[in-house]
Amino acid sequence: MLCILLSILFWSCTFAMVHTYVLYPLLLKILARGKSLPKHNYYPEADCPKVVVLMAAYNEAAVIAQKLESLQALDYPSDKITILIGSDNSTDGTNEIIQKIADQDPRIQLHAFTERNGKPRIINRLVEALEKEIPLTSDLLFLMTDASVMLLPDTLRNLVRHMRDPKIALVDTHLQSQPAGEAGIAVSEGQYVSGEVMLKHRESLLWQRMIGPFGGCYLLRSNFYAPVPPKFLVDDFYIAMKVFERGGGAINDLAAKCYETSSDEISEEYRRKARIGAGNFQNLQTFRHLLWSGDRPLAFAFTSHKILRWKGPFFIIFAFLSSAILGLTGNLFYLGLLLIQIAVWIVLPLVDLILWKLNVHLKPLRNLRYFVFMNLALLNGFFKYLNGIKTNVWQPTKRA
């Protein structure tokens, strides 16, 4: 009986991993074949809705001038754009750079906070201040963006045109990750981001249920903004799920391109992904009721795209342990599977680490090590979540 239960556990865990990383993307690729987003025309110049750019920044002196240049270069009526920047007690000259540019461009408003708040609270405070001046309506749009993400001139127009559809409340960009180097894990991160973009786009085509935007740049109807709770770490996902709670749609547009340079240092990415991992479990606890809300596409996409991935480290551990017990008690088939897992999860990543130190870079091995470290970061994030999130104050990754 124990052998049967362990076998079921092994194959259930294996199927969950194969489903979330292979079968679900393949299914969406098949189902979305030949489909495209509705072709909305650009708004006429005089009818373009007002857009408020909301951005939190902490010690972004390396990129903030370039970021503001990309916002100033947007092909959009200048009188329809306001740029609100909340500086989270920056100490590296970020405020001075922003103020110097703002002195020449009245659209830019710097809110310099003198104590650390964390990104979600900064955005909440910017929205609170704005709401005292103008009402948050469906025609007022928020462009939520990070200092490290650079927009192309047509990015905003491509996002805004979808707001002609009253059912759409959130539109995500096509984030393109530009590796900071070739020796670390930046290339693997870029491949992962590209795969995520296509997955989100196909969810958009099929159901208008894109499971979470890339927080670096997306457009939101202001009346769908939901204040992010204190100590929450992944604000973009929280806001997107609140959109679904209220019946709004969320899509990804491949034509709305922007780019970000990804770190090549594995320690930097590990820290970032562990933080995101902790925030993922916060969101799972908050939005698990949506699995039984009656919105079947949302429940299926949420489970397949996110929940199974977030639980991936446990699937790996339980599959390993169950095959180890079966294999080491005489079942040669499971012993073989155990040896394969040892090779995949331990030996090959160590081989890649050794080759990396010898300046030898093999993409398949680097991708495997990236996958292993990503799941280790998720596991770390889970224990951070269990231990209680003390603060959502963040440290940005090193900027190239």
LUMVO-529363 format. One record per residue (C-alpha): residue number from 1; x, y, z. Coordinates in pm, 1 decimal. Example, Ala and Ser with C-alpha at 12.3 -4.5 7.8 and 13.67 -1.06 7.14 Angstrom:
2
  loke         x         y         z
     1    1230.0    -450.0     780.0
     2    1367.0    -106.0     714.0
//
This chain:
400
  loke         x         y         z
     1       0.0       0.0       0.0
     2     282.0     239.5      87.3
     3     449.1     169.1    -247.6
     4     127.4     256.9    -430.7
     5      89.8     583.0    -237.4
     6     453.1     677.7    -301.5
     7     413.2     598.3    -671.4
     8     102.6     816.8    -689.9
     9     287.9    1095.2    -510.8
    10     583.6    1072.9    -750.6
    11     375.8    1079.3   -1068.9
    12     140.0    1347.9    -939.6
    13     435.0    1577.1    -863.1
    14     597.2    1497.3   -1196.0
    15     274.9    1564.6   -1386.0
    16     226.4    1897.4   -1206.4
    17     572.7    2014.6   -1314.8
    18     528.7    1890.8   -1670.4
    19     185.6    2053.0   -1690.8
    20     289.1    2398.8   -1574.6
    21     613.0    2418.6   -1773.8
    22     532.1    2212.2   -2085.3
    23     169.3    2108.9   -2134.4
    24       2.7    2439.3   -2041.9
    25     224.2    2652.9   -2269.8
    26     178.8    2396.7   -2549.1
    27    -198.9    2389.7   -2502.9
    28    -221.1    2768.2   -2519.3
    29      -1.3    2776.7   -2828.4
    30    -241.4    2537.4   -3002.5
    31    -562.1    2705.2   -2884.2
    32    -439.7    3057.7   -2965.7
    33    -320.0    2970.9   -3314.8
    34    -468.1    3211.4   -3569.2
    35    -613.1    3442.9   -3303.3
    36    -521.2    3809.2   -3258.4
    37    -621.3    4096.8   -3036.5
    38    -899.8    4324.5   -3164.7
    39    -748.1    4586.7   -3393.3
    40    -836.4    4910.2   -3218.6
    41    -731.3    5229.1   -3393.2
    42    -526.6    5491.1   -3214.6
    43    -724.9    5767.3   -3049.2
    44    -739.4    6093.8   -3247.1
    45    -505.6    6352.2   -3097.8
    46    -785.0    6555.1   -2940.5
    47    -956.4    6250.6   -2787.5
    48    -657.7    6084.3   -2625.0
    49    -739.0    6005.3   -2261.5
    50    -531.8    6163.0   -1986.8
    51    -248.9    5944.2   -1859.5
    52     -81.5    5975.2   -1520.9
    53     255.5    5802.6   -1495.1
    54     312.9    5656.4   -1148.6
    55     665.2    5555.6   -1052.0
    56     842.7    5475.4    -726.6
    57    1219.2    5519.9    -722.2
    58    1490.5    5440.0    -471.9
    59    1854.5    5520.3    -551.1
    60    1806.5    5503.9    -929.3
    61    2067.9    5764.4   -1025.3
    62    2218.8    5523.9   -1278.2
    63    1902.1    5503.3   -1489.8
    64    1655.0    5775.7   -1389.8
    65    1764.8    6033.8   -1647.9
    66    1735.6    5779.5   -1929.5
    67    1396.3    5672.7   -1792.9
    68    1261.8    6026.5   -1796.7
    69    1398.8    6080.5   -2146.2
    70    1204.5    5774.5   -2265.4
    71     886.0    5912.9   -2106.3
    72     941.3    6256.5   -2256.6
    73     990.7    6099.3   -2599.9
    74     652.9    5921.1   -2597.7
    75     445.6    5981.4   -2909.3
    76     145.5    6107.6   -2714.3
    77      -5.2    6454.0   -2663.2
    78     218.4    6619.8   -2405.7
    79     -73.0    6800.7   -2240.7
    80    -234.8    6462.9   -2169.0
    81      56.8    6325.8   -1965.8
    82     147.1    6390.4   -1602.1
    83     447.5    6216.0   -1446.8
    84     438.2    6156.8   -1070.5
    85     754.1    6019.8    -913.3
    86     776.5    5913.3    -551.6
    87    1136.9    5901.4    -435.7
    88    1162.7    5660.1    -144.5
    89    1420.8    5854.9      58.7
    90    1682.9    5821.3    -216.5
    91    2035.6    5913.8    -109.1
    92    2242.0    5875.7    -428.4
    93    2147.7    6191.7    -615.0
    94    1827.5    6055.2    -768.2
    95    1620.9    6346.7    -635.4
    96    1858.2    6607.2    -773.6
    97    1854.0    6448.2   -1119.9
    98    1474.2    6430.4   -1123.0
    99    1434.0    6789.0    -999.6
   100    1675.9    6924.4   -1257.7
   101    1472.6    6764.2   -1538.1
   102    1141.7    6862.9   -1373.7
   103    1251.7    7226.8   -1368.6
   104    1247.6    7211.0   -1749.6
   105     931.7    6998.0   -1781.0
   106     628.5    7096.7   -1569.1
   107     464.9    6758.7   -1636.1
   108     713.6    6596.1   -1400.2
   109     634.9    6617.5   -1028.8
   110     876.0    6486.3    -767.4
   111     739.2    6370.5    -432.5
   112    1049.1    6324.1    -220.5
   113     971.5    6114.3      86.1
   114    1211.4    6144.6     377.6
   115    1162.0    5793.9     514.3
   116    1151.0    5453.0     347.6
   117     801.2    5339.1     250.3
   118     839.1    5057.2      -1.1
   119     711.7    5071.1    -358.3
   120     344.8    4976.5    -291.0
   121     301.7    5241.6     -21.4
   122     473.2    5502.9    -238.8
   123     225.3    5434.6    -521.0
   124     -65.2    5433.0    -274.3
   125      40.6    5774.8    -145.6
   126      78.1    5916.5    -495.8
   127    -272.2    5796.7    -583.2
   128    -414.7    5935.1    -258.8
   129    -267.9    6277.9    -334.0
   130    -394.1    6266.6    -693.1
   131    -744.8    6164.1    -588.1
   132    -775.0    6482.9    -383.0
   133    -734.9    6681.4    -703.5
   134    -923.7    6480.8    -968.1
   135   -1168.1    6187.6    -961.5
   136   -1045.4    5842.5   -1060.2
   137   -1262.1    5752.5   -1358.0
   138   -1251.0    5495.4   -1634.9
   139   -1117.9    5763.7   -1871.0
   140    -821.9    5849.8   -1650.2
   141    -539.1    5601.4   -1706.4
   142    -243.3    5507.1   -1489.6
   143      84.6    5406.2   -1652.2
   144     254.1    5203.1   -1381.2
   145     625.9    5178.6   -1448.1
   146     967.8    5120.4   -1291.2
   147    1277.5    5333.4   -1328.6
   148    1471.4    5051.7   -1495.1
   149    1221.2    4991.6   -1777.7
   150    1264.1    5201.9   -2093.1
   151     970.3    5268.2   -2324.8
   152     969.8    5312.3   -2701.3
   153     796.8    5620.9   -2846.7
   154     488.1    5423.9   -2955.3
   155     455.9    5212.2   -2638.6
   156     190.4    5426.9   -2474.1
   157     -24.8    5467.8   -2785.9
   158     -23.4    5092.2   -2836.6
   159    -139.1    5041.9   -2477.4
   160    -402.0    5316.3   -2472.4
   161    -584.5    5205.7   -2789.4
   162    -715.2    4895.5   -2610.6
   163    -903.6    5116.4   -2367.0
   164   -1160.1    5170.2   -2642.8
   165   -1294.7    4835.3   -2519.9
   166   -1480.0    4908.9   -2191.6
   167   -1425.7    4550.3   -2075.0
   168   -1046.8    4596.3   -2066.5
   169    -908.6    4741.6   -1744.7
   170    -539.8    4650.1   -1768.2
   171    -298.3    4625.7   -2061.7
   172      51.2    4485.8   -2020.8
   173     356.1    4559.8   -2233.5
   174     589.2    4332.6   -2425.9
   175     886.6    4344.8   -2193.2
   176    1213.8    4259.9   -2363.2
   177    1496.6    4161.9   -2131.4
   178    1839.5    4275.9   -2243.7
   179    2119.3    4072.7   -2081.6
   180    2382.6    4272.6   -1896.6
   181    2635.1    4000.8   -1983.2
   182    2680.0    3655.3   -2128.2
   183    2870.1    3483.0   -1848.3
   184    2601.7    3466.3   -1578.8
   185    2231.0    3391.9   -1587.9
   186    2105.1    3702.9   -1769.7
   187    2057.9    3514.0   -2098.1
   188    1853.8    3244.4   -1922.0
   189    1648.5    3514.2   -1750.3
   190    1583.1    3672.7   -2088.5
   191    1461.4    3343.6   -2233.0
   192    1232.2    3294.1   -1935.4
   193    1087.9    3644.8   -1973.6
   194    1027.3    3586.2   -2346.3
   195     840.2    3265.0   -2269.1
   196     631.8    3441.7   -2004.6
   197     542.8    3720.6   -2248.0
   198     406.1    3470.8   -2500.2
   199     215.9    3283.0   -2231.0
   200      52.1    3602.2   -2104.9
   201     -26.5    3711.0   -2460.6
   202    -199.6    3382.5   -2539.2
   203    -401.9    3400.4   -2217.3
   204    -509.1    3743.2   -2341.7
   205    -614.7    3608.4   -2680.2
   206    -816.5    3323.2   -2533.9
   207    -980.2    3466.5   -2223.8
   208    -866.8    3823.6   -2149.1
   209    -730.5    3665.5   -1833.8
   210    -361.5    3745.9   -1840.6
   211    -230.1    3618.5   -1509.4
   212     -30.5    3913.1   -1379.6
   213     147.8    4188.5   -1574.6
   214     517.9    4255.6   -1574.0
   215     522.6    4519.6   -1304.6
   216     781.8    4727.4   -1487.3
   217     529.5    4882.1   -1725.7
   218     153.6    4839.4   -1768.6
   219    -155.7    5053.8   -1817.4
   220    -452.0    5053.0   -1577.6
   221    -786.2    5230.0   -1565.3
   222    -755.9    5450.2   -1259.1
   223   -1097.1    5347.4   -1122.5
   224    -967.9    4988.8   -1105.0
   225    -672.0    5081.3    -887.7
   226    -679.6    4896.5    -555.8
   227    -455.0    5021.5    -274.1
   228    -197.6    4753.0    -202.1
   229    -200.6    4633.8     161.8
   230      91.5    4715.3     390.0
   231     386.4    4473.8     366.5
   232     268.1    4325.3      36.2
   233     566.3    4254.0    -189.1
   234     422.7    4189.5    -538.6
   235     193.0    4482.0    -604.9
   236     139.4    4429.9    -979.5
   237      -7.8    4082.7    -932.5
   238    -228.5    4205.6    -648.9
   239    -366.4    4487.1    -864.6
   240    -432.0    4251.8   -1157.7
   241    -623.2    4003.0    -943.6
   242    -830.4    4288.0    -801.1
   243    -918.9    4374.6   -1161.7
   244   -1051.8    4021.7   -1208.7
   245   -1247.4    4040.7    -882.4
   246   -1433.5    4338.5   -1025.8
   247   -1498.3    4172.5   -1360.7
   248   -1239.3    4359.4   -1566.4
   249   -1023.2    4208.6   -1838.4
   250    -644.2    4209.5   -1861.9
   251    -441.4    4158.9   -2178.3
   252     -86.8    4171.4   -2309.2
   253      -4.6    4353.6   -2634.9
   254     310.7    4238.7   -2815.2
   255     323.5    4567.4   -3008.7
   256     366.5    4772.8   -2689.6
   257     736.6    4710.6   -2643.0
   258     968.5    4819.3   -2365.7
   259    1300.5    4690.7   -2244.4
   260    1498.1    4633.2   -1927.9
   261    1856.1    4527.3   -1869.3
   262    1862.9    4210.9   -1659.5
   263    2133.1    4147.2   -1403.6
   264    2398.0    3888.4   -1487.6
   265    2476.8    3823.9   -1121.6
   266    2307.1    3515.0    -986.3
   267    2313.1    3647.2    -628.5
   268    2123.1    3961.5    -732.9
   269    1858.9    3763.8    -920.8
   270    1828.9    3511.1    -638.7
   271    1757.4    3788.6    -389.4
   272    1497.8    3942.6    -621.4
   273    1324.4    3612.2    -694.7
   274    1316.3    3511.3    -327.6
   275    1142.6    3840.1    -253.7
   276     897.4    3783.3    -537.4
   277     846.2    3427.2    -415.8
   278     743.7    3548.4     -70.4
   279     503.5    3792.7    -234.2
   280     359.5    3514.5    -449.7
   281     249.3    3322.9    -142.0
   282      94.6    3639.6       0.2
   283    -112.0    3668.6    -316.9
   284    -203.2    3300.1    -316.2
   285    -343.1    3336.1      33.8
   286    -534.3    3651.7     -64.2
   287    -681.0    3534.2    -395.0
   288    -731.3    3160.4    -353.0
   289   -1107.8    3223.8    -343.8
   290   -1091.5    3306.8    -715.5
   291   -1032.9    2937.1    -781.6
   292   -1397.3    2880.6    -684.0
   293   -1542.5    3205.6    -815.0
   294   -1713.8    3047.1   -1116.5
   295   -1469.3    3207.0   -1362.0
   296   -1334.7    2881.4   -1506.5
   297   -1077.6    3032.1   -1746.1
   298    -936.0    3240.8   -1460.9
   299    -920.4    2941.4   -1225.9
   300    -755.0    2723.2   -1490.7
   301    -500.5    2987.5   -1589.8
   302    -425.5    3086.6   -1229.0
   303    -364.2    2724.3   -1131.4
   304    -171.0    2620.9   -1441.1
   305      41.0    2930.8   -1487.9
   306     110.7    3041.1   -1133.5
   307       5.9    2816.7    -846.5
   308     172.5    2501.2    -978.3
   309     492.6    2696.5   -1047.4
   310     492.3    2850.9    -703.7
   311     462.3    2500.5    -556.0
   312     728.3    2362.7    -790.7
   313    1001.7    2330.6    -524.1
   314     774.9    2104.1    -318.6
   315     689.9    1892.0    -622.1
   316    1062.7    1845.8    -685.4
   317    1130.5    1755.6    -321.8
   318     839.2    1512.6    -290.9
   319     917.8    1344.6    -622.8
   320    1279.3    1306.1    -514.4
   321    1193.4    1163.9    -172.5
   322     924.6     925.3    -297.1
   323    1151.9     784.3    -569.1
   324    1436.0     759.3    -317.0
   325    1228.4     550.9     -76.8
   326    1101.4     327.0    -355.4
   327    1439.2     297.2    -525.7
   328    1646.0     232.9    -215.4
   329    1404.4     -38.1     -98.9
   330    1461.2    -247.3    -409.8
   331    1255.6    -101.3    -696.9
   332    1510.3     -68.7    -978.2
   333    1280.4     144.3   -1194.8
   334    1247.3     413.9    -929.7
   335    1617.1     378.6    -846.2
   336    1689.1     473.4   -1206.5
   337    1452.5     770.7   -1178.4
   338    1627.1     874.4    -858.2
   339    1966.1     870.5   -1031.1
   340    1826.1    1080.8   -1314.9
   341    1697.0    1336.3   -1063.5
   342    2033.6    1347.7    -886.3
   343    2197.6    1418.5   -1219.9
   344    1945.1    1685.9   -1318.8
   345    1905.6    1871.6    -989.9
   346    2255.6    1835.7    -842.8
   347    2530.8    1703.9   -1070.8
   348    2466.6    1901.7   -1390.6
   349    2418.1    2238.2   -1212.6
   350    2747.9    2175.7   -1031.2
   351    2914.6    2092.9   -1363.4
   352    2785.8    2422.1   -1503.5
   353    2919.8    2607.4   -1199.4
   354    3264.8    2455.3   -1252.4
   355    3258.4    2531.5   -1625.8
   356    3144.8    2888.1   -1552.3
   357    3448.0    2938.9   -1329.1
   358    3658.5    2810.4   -1619.3
   359    3485.7    3064.0   -1848.1
   360    3305.8    2789.7   -2041.7
   361    2939.9    2862.5   -2110.7
   362    2699.4    2595.0   -2232.8
   363    2346.7    2730.6   -2271.2
   364    2155.7    2408.2   -2181.0
   365    2353.2    2368.0   -1859.9
   366    2319.4    2738.1   -1775.7
   367    1942.9    2719.7   -1829.3
   368    1921.7    2416.6   -1602.2
   369    2118.6    2588.7   -1326.7
   370    1893.9    2892.9   -1366.5
   371    1585.3    2670.9   -1328.0
   372    1726.2    2508.8   -1013.7
   373    1823.2    2840.9    -856.6
   374    1480.6    2986.0    -945.3
   375    1308.8    2706.2    -755.0
   376    1547.9    2742.2    -462.8
   377    1458.7    3111.4    -451.1
   378    1087.9    3021.2    -451.3
   379    1149.3    2784.4    -159.7
   380    1338.8    3057.5      23.5
   381    1048.7    3293.4     -44.3
   382     801.5    3044.3     102.0
   383     990.4    3031.1     431.0
   384    1017.7    3410.5     434.7
   385     639.7    3418.6     394.7
   386     589.2    3166.9     677.7
   387     819.0    3369.7     899.4
   388     607.3    3678.8     838.1
   389     684.0    3968.1     604.8
   390     823.5    4244.9     821.9
   391     851.0    4514.2     553.3
   392     805.6    4571.3     181.3
   393    1092.2    4819.5     161.6
   394    1314.0    4704.3    -124.7
   395    1666.8    4731.8    -256.8
   396    1684.9    4759.7    -636.7
   397    1911.5    4521.5    -826.5
   398    2239.0    4663.0    -948.2
   399    2180.9    4872.1   -1260.8
   400    2396.2    4831.0   -1568.0
//
